[in-house]
Amino acid sequence: MSYLTSIQKLFLYYKKLADNTLVQLNDEQLFWQYNTESNSIAVLLQHVSGNMLSRFTDFLSTDGEKDWRDRDAEFEMKDRDSSRIIAKWENSWEVLFENLAQLKDEDLEKIVYIRNEGHTVTEAINRQLMHYPYHIGQIVMLGKMLTAANWRTLSIPKGASKNYNDEKFAQEPHFALFTDEMLRHLDG
């Protein structure tokens, strides 16, 4: 498995974690804030979307911090239309996946810039692969807190580890990319 295939699966895994959280929430929960200094899930969606659009639009040819991006505004909740926020979220992922799909192995050592600092393509992708899961983890945690007893788990349910492991060890040993298994689990 190539690096490029692997990272696409990892990005998809994290998107699915967030998406499987979002479907469990109503608008009130989407915009809920613990206090004025904390981020709502909607704010986190705005920020990740804004970052992703900036970083991956014209990925190989322009600085990843676009002059049209207003990062500070991503942390303000001016638009309370959940459908527009989700549409921007989906669009930003489309931009990411379209750009990743166009990359070739020989592109990985090319230099791209983020805020005028050079990174290899691999470094720039890894940077985002650390940034987005950080915020997606926040989204999942907030979603779990907000839904409480109604939360539908995104991983092995509590108390089910032994059965899950028994099932896995009953199979012949095989090589499988971990993210393939994670994606199957999130698909139900």
N, C-alpha and C positions, 0 to 999 in steps of 0.2 A: 504494500500500500504506500502510495506516495504521500509526501507532506501535504501537497495541495488537496488531495482527496480527504486526508485525515482532518485537516483544519475545516474543510467545508462541513464534514460530519459533526465536528465539535461545535461549530457555530450553530448548525441546525439543532443539535441537542439542546443548547442553551436557549435558543428561540422557543423550542417546544416547551421547555420548563416554564418560561414566562407565559406563553400562550395558554398552557394548561392551567396556569394560575388565573389568568385574566378571565377565562370562561366561567370561573367560579365566583366572580365578583359582580356586584351591581354598581351603578354609577356612584352612589354614596360612598361605597367602600373604595372605589377607584380614586376618589378625590379626598379621602380622609387623611388628616395629618395628626400626628401625636401632639405636636406643638408647633409654634410658628417657625422654629428653627429646623424642623424635620421635613423630609420630603414625602409627599404623597406618592402613590404608585403612578398616578398620572404625570407628576413632575419627573419621576424617574424615566418614564416612557419618553417624555419630551427630550430629556437630556441625552439618553442613549440614541434616540433617533437623530437628533441634531448632530451629535458627535459622528455617528455612522455616516450620515449624508456628507458631512464635511470631509471625513477621512477617505471615503471610498468613491466619491464623485471624481472622475478623471484621476484615478488613483496613481497611475504611473507618470502623469504629466504635470500635475499641479500640486502645490503645497497642501497638505492634509488639513490645515487650518484655513479654511476659505474666508475671504474677506466678507462674504455675505452671511457668515454664521454669527449669531448673537448668543454666545454661550450663557451670559448672565440671564438673558430672557428665558432660557430653558428651565431655569429654576423658579420662575414666576408662573403662577397659575392664572393667566388672563383668559385663556380659552377653556371653557368648561363643557365643551361639546365632545363627549367621549368618542363619537364616531369619527370626528376629524383627527383626534389624537391617535386612535387605533389605525386609521388610514395612513397617517404619517409613519407610524411604527412599521406597518407592512411595507410601505414604499421604501423605507430605509434599508430593510432587510433585502428587498429585491435588488437595490443598488449594490449592496455588499455581495450577494451571491452572483450577480451578473459579472461584477468585476473579478471575483475570485475564479469564476469559470473561464475567464479569458486568459488567465495567467498560465504561463508555461514554466517548466523547471528552470529554464535558462533565465527567467525573470527574477528568480529568488535572490540573486546577488546584486541586482540593480539597486541604485540609491534613489530613495524617495525622501521627501522632506515633510516634517511636521513641525510647524512653528519655526521654520528655517533651520532645523537641525536634521542632518542627514541620518537615515536609517537604511539598512538593507530592506528589501521587500519582506524578507522573513522576519526581521526585527519589528517592522511596522505592523505586520499581521499579528505577531505574538503580543505586541503591546495592546492591541485591541482585544485579543483573545484573553487577556488578563483583565482588561477594563470592563467589558460587557458582563462577564459572569459575576463580577463584584456587585454590580447594580442589579443583575437578575436575581442573585441571592437575596438582596434586599426586598425585591418585589415578591419573591416566594415567601420569605419570612413574614412580611406584612400581610400577604394574602392568607397565610395560615393563621395568623393572629386574628384577622378580621372575620374569617369564616368559622373559627373555633371548631365546634363539634361537627360542623357540616363540611369540613375540609376533606377533599378527596386526595389521598396521598399521591405523590409523584414518584415514589420509590417503593421499595419493599415495605409493606405495612408493618407496623409494630406487632411483634409477636409472630411474624411469619418468616423470620430469617432461617430457622431450622428447616422448614418445609422447602423454602426456596433453595437452600444449599443442598438438601437431599436430592432434589430434582436435578440440580446441576451436576452433582457427583454421580448420579445414576447414568449419565451420558458418557460416551467414550470421550477421552481427552481430545480436544481439537483446538486449532488456532482460529480465533475469531477476534476481529477488532472490537475492543471494548465498546466503542461508540455504536457499533451495529446493534449490540445487545441493549444498550441504553435507549437507542431510538425505537427498537421493537417494544420495549417496556412502556415507553411514553405513548406509543400508538395504541396501547391497550392490548 
